[in-house]
Amino acid sequence: MSKLRADLRNQEQGRFGGSSLREIMAHVGAGCSKLRPCGSEGGGGPAADKKRSLTEVSGRCGLVVKRPSASPPVRAGVQCLREPTASAQAYLRRDTHSAVMLSSLLILFLIVSTWTLDFRYHNNREIEQYLLQVNSSNPDITHLYSIGQSVRGQQLWVLALSVSPHRHTVGIPEFKYVGNMHGNEVLGRELLLQLVDDLVRGYRSNETWAVQLLSSTRIHILPTMNPDGFDEASTQCQHGTGRFNYNGIDLNRNFPDAFSGLRQHQPLKEEKREAEVRAVIGWLRTETFVLSANLHGGALVASYPYDNSNRGTELFGRASITPDDDVFVHLAKVYSHNHATMHQGNRCEESRPFLDGITNGHQWYPLQGGMQDYNYVWAQCLELTLELSCCKFPPARELSARWVDNRKALLAFIQQVHLGAKGLVMDGSGVPVQNAVVEVKGRSNLCPFRTNRHGEYYRLLLPGDYTFTVMYPGHEVLTETLSIPYGPDHYSAVQHDFSLRRVLRTTGAGPAKPTRAATRAKSTKANLTQAHPSPTCNYTSHLEARAATPRWTRGGLALAVSSVPLLRLLVD
């Protein structure tokens, strides 16, 4: 008896070493038999309770795990089946030790029921239930929300993990993982569930890596972007059904394409996009993500932007380089070299070998309407496409080994959100401003990076010296040089705030009438610095500023696409 009480006290303090959970429940079950709670048949004792399941024992104690219903979703919890009888209340008042044990039993039962995550494939309903249970048991470090619905009305659930999970905190970067964009590429969704479990367990165990990560980062996990496709997925390693959404559309070809928009001088059209794509676009406008990865299958490689091109000299097999190519290469190598085998560059049957286990997306094969290009160009979020298995639907018996292969890489990649510099841009009154342009010399992005609604900027940069140019209407252009040191803190970028000065208006006769060229230059500058809602930008100003010659000629584009139609259907 005293040993059981001691074990319960230890469990409440995060320690347990002695009686098994079943023994504790059996002991409490003996007391519960005296209570004759709702649904209890009475009788029995510790010996009988040891033979019963946890559910049966908890039922005798008047406990039940409330399962979330399909609509509306409810939080998992524990409730009594009926109000306890007067005799039961009197018993609990007399035996306070049993009352303490009952409350501890509730905690233990919730932990066991919540954190039972087997290495097997979980259907969409099971994923929903698991996320609800994790959130219900850990409301201080998790926030569960939906970014929208699939074509068939299934919720696209996201679990945010952080010490402040419910909303953005200034200075804390936003990170995301997206899984199962192609419904038959399923390893990613299971790895993300294991990652959730790992982060929560690590934090609850007060492990340094988990505490530091959740204290410095807000991590968003979308296990399945294409639940409808998963419902139709075949278990074949290659080919098979389930890749597309319910409307038969490849979601990784359905995003607005930056290059086609620039070529055609037209704004991005989003109203005709698939439901899942519209949900992600809205998500990117709600949260200011800094770093992201999209988990796929069918190859073993870390792919980075661009996937598409706008230069006619770059045909199939040539890289399409971003202004942040050095950072992207570093990010890809971080994942591949922390993966058990990806860095070896071994080829799969359906793909060629890759040096260091990384590739430029366009150099591998060009595609239009991809998600990683959209993230980078329009949402100023650096995203990789991670191909995690030669087999799109690996046998369930391999899931444990695949988790071991990827765990270190998944965690190391999250830490990269703390590269470079971050801070605020403030106007002449010291107030943070939204949509100020923050550019780095030598890194002219198709859409300039801007401050978010909190006045923050985040720039992922490798160690070195960088010249920043900051522009905001009505203020002088500010130019400053920042040094990013080697060996930076893994959980914080260099923090530097920019303070702008208002433009001083002069009095007098006034300037002479401007020339047509000066007027055009002034107009271009105004277009560049005016505030536009993120993640849109002005097409015309960028075309003029870069004197953009199309990176693809029509003939070149037709040649490249016609040479790889089958490849584009087989791989991402």
HUPEJO-V848585 format. One record per residue. N is the residue number from 1. OMEGA is omega in degrees with one decimal (none if undefined). Layout:
{{N & OMEGA} {N & OMEGA}}
This chain:
{{1 & -179.8} {2 & 179.2} {3 & 178.7} {4 & 179.5} {5 & 178.7} {6 & 179.4} {7 & 178.2} {8 & 177.2} {9 & 178.2} {10 & -179.7} {11 & 179.4} {12 & 179.4} {13 & 177.3} {14 & 179.7} {15 & 175.8} {16 & 178.8} {17 & -178.9} {18 & -177.1} {19 & 177.5} {20 & 177.2} {21 & -180.0} {22 & 179.1} {23 & 178.9} {24 & -179.5} {25 & 179.0} {26 & 179.5} {27 & 179.4} {28 & 178.3} {29 & 177.6} {30 & 176.4} {31 & -179.2} {32 & -179.2} {33 & 177.0} {34 & -177.5} {35 & -173.6} {36 & -176.9} {37 & -176.5} {38 & 177.6} {39 & -176.9} {40 & 177.5} {41 & -178.3} {42 & 177.6} {43 & -179.4} {44 & 179.4} {45 & -178.4} {46 & -177.9} {47 & -179.9} {48 & -177.5} {49 & 179.2} {50 & -177.5} {51 & -177.1} {52 & 177.4} {53 & 177.4} {54 & -179.6} {55 & -179.3} {56 & -179.2} {57 & -179.8} {58 & 177.2} {59 & 178.3} {60 & 179.6} {61 & 178.7} {62 & -177.6} {63 & 174.4} {64 & 174.6} {65 & -178.8} {66 & -178.3} {67 & 178.8} {68 & 178.2} {69 & -175.8} {70 & -177.0} {71 & -7.5} {72 & 179.5} {73 & 176.5} {74 & -178.6} {75 & 176.9} {76 & 179.8} {77 & 179.3} {78 & 179.2} {79 & 174.5} {80 & -177.2} {81 & 175.2} {82 & 175.3} {83 & 179.2} {84 & 179.4} {85 & 178.8} {86 & 179.6} {87 & 178.5} {88 & 179.0} {89 & 178.6} {90 & 179.6} {91 & -178.9} {92 & 178.1} {93 & -179.7} {94 & -175.1} {95 & -177.9} {96 & -179.8} {97 & 178.0} {98 & 177.9} {99 & 178.1} {100 & -179.8} {101 & 178.4} {102 & 178.9} {103 & 177.4} {104 & 178.0} {105 & 177.5} {106 & -179.0} {107 & -178.5} {108 & -178.3} {109 & 178.6} {110 & -179.2} {111 & -178.4} {112 & -176.6} {113 & -177.5} {114 & -169.4} {115 & 174.8} {116 & -177.7} {117 & -178.2} {118 & 172.7} {119 & 177.3} {120 & 177.7} {121 & -180.0} {122 & 177.0} {123 & -174.5} {124 & 179.1} {125 & 179.7} {126 & 176.4} {127 & 178.3} {128 & -179.9} {129 & -179.6} {130 & -179.6} {131 & 177.0} {132 & -179.1} {133 & 178.5} {134 & 179.9} {135 & -179.3} {136 & -177.8} {137 & -175.9} {138 & -176.1} {139 & -179.2} {140 & -178.2} {141 & 179.1} {142 & 175.4} {143 & -177.8} {144 & 179.4} {145 & 178.9} {146 & 178.3} {147 & -179.1} {148 & -177.2} {149 & 173.7} {150 & 178.7} {151 & -178.3} {152 & 173.3} {153 & 176.4} {154 & -178.3} {155 & 174.1} {156 & -173.2} {157 & 174.6} {158 & 174.3} {159 & 175.7} {160 & 179.9} {161 & 179.7} {162 & 173.3} {163 & 172.5} {164 & -168.0} {165 & -168.3} {166 & -177.8} {167 & -179.4} {168 & 174.1} {169 & -179.6} {170 & -179.9} {171 & 179.6} {172 & -177.3} {173 & 179.2} {174 & -178.8} {175 & 176.9} {176 & 167.9} {177 & 177.8} {178 & -180.0} {179 & 167.5} {180 & 175.1} {181 & 170.9} {182 & -168.7} {183 & -178.8} {184 & 174.7} {185 & -158.0} {186 & -176.3} {187 & -176.4} {188 & -177.5} {189 & 178.3} {190 & 176.9} {191 & -179.3} {192 & 174.1} {193 & 177.5} {194 & 178.6} {195 & 175.9} {196 & 179.6} {197 & -178.3} {198 & -179.0} {199 & -178.9} {200 & 179.0} {201 & 179.5} {202 & 179.8} {203 & -179.5} {204 & 177.8} {205 & 179.0} {206 & 176.3} {207 & -171.4} {208 & -175.9} {209 & -177.9} {210 & 179.2} {211 & 179.3} {212 & -177.4} {213 & -178.3} {214 & 176.7} {215 & -174.3} {216 & -172.0} {217 & 170.0} {218 & -171.5} {219 & 179.8} {220 & -178.4} {221 & 173.1} {222 & -174.2} {223 & -178.7} {224 & 175.6} {225 & -176.1} {226 & -179.0} {227 & 178.8} {228 & 177.6} {229 & 178.6} {230 & -179.8} {231 & -178.6} {232 & -170.8} {233 & 170.3} {234 & -174.5} {235 & 179.1} {236 & 178.4} {237 & 179.8} {238 & 179.2} {239 & 178.9} {240 & -177.9} {241 & 174.2} {242 & -178.7} {243 & -172.4} {244 & 175.3} {245 & -174.0} {246 & 178.8} {247 & 179.4} {248 & -177.6} {249 & 174.0} {250 & -175.7} {251 & 179.3} {252 & 170.2} {253 & -169.1} {254 & 178.6} {255 & 173.2} {256 & -175.3} {257 & -176.6} {258 & -172.5} {259 & 178.1} {260 & 177.3} {261 & 179.0} {262 & -179.4} {263 & -173.4} {264 & 179.5} {265 & -177.0} {266 & 175.7} {267 & 179.0} {268 & 177.8} {269 & -174.2} {270 & -173.1} {271 & -178.3} {272 & 179.5} {273 & 178.1} {274 & -175.9} {275 & -178.6} {276 & 179.2} {277 & 177.4} {278 & 179.2} {279 & 179.8} {280 & 177.9} {281 & 176.7} {282 & 177.4} {283 & -179.2} {284 & 178.3} {285 & 179.1} {286 & -178.7} {287 & 177.4} {288 & -178.8} {289 & -179.5} {290 & -176.3} {291 & -175.5} {292 & 170.8} {293 & -178.3} {294 & -170.9} {295 & -177.6} {296 & 176.3} {297 & -178.2} {298 & 176.8} {299 & 179.0} {300 & -174.0} {301 & 172.4} {302 & -176.1} {303 & -176.9} {304 & -176.4} {305 & 0.4} {306 & 169.1} {307 & -178.2} {308 & -177.0} {309 & 178.2} {310 & -178.5} {311 & -174.2} {312 & -178.4} {313 & -177.6} {314 & 178.5} {315 & -179.5} {316 & 179.7} {317 & 177.8} {318 & -179.0} {319 & 171.9} {320 & -165.3} {321 & 174.4} {322 & 174.0} {323 & -179.8} {324 & -175.2} {325 & -179.6} {326 & 178.9} {327 & 179.7} {328 & 178.4} {329 & 177.7} {330 & -179.1} {331 & 179.6} {332 & 179.7} {333 & 176.2} {334 & -179.6} {335 & -173.9} {336 & -177.1} {337 & 173.2} {338 & 174.4} {339 & -175.4} {340 & -173.7} {341 & -173.2} {342 & -176.6} {343 & 179.2} {344 & 175.7} {345 & -179.4} {346 & -177.7} {347 & 169.3} {348 & -179.5} {349 & -174.7} {350 & -179.1} {351 & 180.0} {352 & 174.5} {353 & -178.5} {354 & 178.1} {355 & -178.4} {356 & 179.9} {357 & 179.7} {358 & 176.8} {359 & 166.0} {360 & -174.5} {361 & -178.4} {362 & 179.1} {363 & 176.3} {364 & 171.6} {365 & -177.4} {366 & 173.3} {367 & 179.7} {368 & 177.3} {369 & -179.6} {370 & -176.4} {371 & -176.3} {372 & 175.7} {373 & 178.9} {374 & 178.4} {375 & -173.9} {376 & -174.4} {377 & -170.0} {378 & -176.6} {379 & -179.3} {380 & 176.9} {381 & 179.5} {382 & -176.9} {383 & 172.2} {384 & 169.3} {385 & -176.2} {386 & 175.2} {387 & -164.5} {388 & -178.8} {389 & 175.3} {390 & 179.4} {391 & -179.4} {392 & -177.8} {393 & -176.6} {394 & 176.0} {395 & -177.4} {396 & -178.8} {397 & -179.0} {398 & -172.6} {399 & 179.7} {400 & 179.2} {401 & 179.9} {402 & 176.0} {403 & 177.3} {404 & 179.1} {405 & -169.3} {406 & -171.7} {407 & -177.7} {408 & -179.1} {409 & 179.4} {410 & -179.7} {411 & 179.7} {412 & -179.7} {413 & 177.8} {414 & -177.8} {415 & -177.8} {416 & 176.6} {417 & -179.1} {418 & 174.0} {419 & 166.4} {420 & -172.3} {421 & 176.5} {422 & 178.1} {423 & -178.7} {424 & 169.0} {425 & -175.8} {426 & -179.2} {427 & -176.7} {428 & 178.7} {429 & -179.3} {430 & 180.0} {431 & 177.1} {432 & -175.8} {433 & 177.6} {434 & 174.5} {435 & 168.3} {436 & 179.8} {437 & 177.8} {438 & -177.7} {439 & 177.0} {440 & -177.5} {441 & -179.2} {442 & -179.4} {443 & -178.2} {444 & -177.8} {445 & 178.2} {446 & 169.8} {447 & -177.8} {448 & 176.4} {449 & -177.4} {450 & 176.1} {451 & 179.6} {452 & -175.2} {453 & 176.4} {454 & -177.9} {455 & -177.5} {456 & 167.4} {457 & 173.9} {458 & 175.7} {459 & 176.7} {460 & -176.5} {461 & 174.7} {462 & 179.6} {463 & -179.5} {464 & 178.0} {465 & -176.3} {466 & 176.8} {467 & 179.7} {468 & 172.6} {469 & -176.6} {470 & -177.7} {471 & 176.2} {472 & -176.3} {473 & 178.3} {474 & -178.5} {475 & 177.7} {476 & 175.1} {477 & -177.6} {478 & 176.6} {479 & 178.8} {480 & 177.5} {481 & 177.6} {482 & 176.7} {483 & 174.9} {484 & -173.6} {485 & 171.7} {486 & -179.9} {487 & -178.1} {488 & 174.3} {489 & -177.2} {490 & -174.3} {491 & 174.6} {492 & 173.1} {493 & 174.3} {494 & -178.1} {495 & 179.8} {496 & 177.8} {497 & 177.0} {498 & 178.1} {499 & -176.9} {500 & 177.5} {501 & 179.1} {502 & 176.4} {503 & 179.2} {504 & 178.7} {505 & -179.1} {506 & 177.8} {507 & 179.5} {508 & -175.5} {509 & 179.5} {510 & -176.4} {511 & 176.3} {512 & 179.4} {513 & -175.7} {514 & 176.0} {515 & 179.2} {516 & 179.7} {517 & 179.8} {518 & 178.5} {519 & 179.2} {520 & 179.8} {521 & 179.9} {522 & 179.6} {523 & 179.2} {524 & 179.9} {525 & 179.1} {526 & 178.5} {527 & -177.1} {528 & -171.6} {529 & -178.7} {530 & -176.1} {531 & 175.1} {532 & 176.1} {533 & 176.2} {534 & 7.2} {535 & 177.1} {536 & 175.7} {537 & -175.4} {538 & -177.7} {539 & -171.7} {540 & -177.5} {541 & -179.3} {542 & 177.3} {543 & 179.4} {544 & -175.4} {545 & -176.3} {546 & -175.5} {547 & -165.5} {548 & 167.1} {549 & -178.0} {550 & 179.4} {551 & 173.7} {552 & 165.4} {553 & -179.6} {554 & 179.6} {555 & 179.5} {556 & 179.3} {557 & 179.8} {558 & -179.6} {559 & -176.5} {560 & -177.8} {561 & -177.4} {562 & -177.7} {563 & -176.5} {564 & -177.5} {565 & -178.7} {566 & -179.4} {567 & -177.8} {568 & 177.5} {569 & -173.7} {570 & -176.2} {571 & -173.6} {572 & none}}
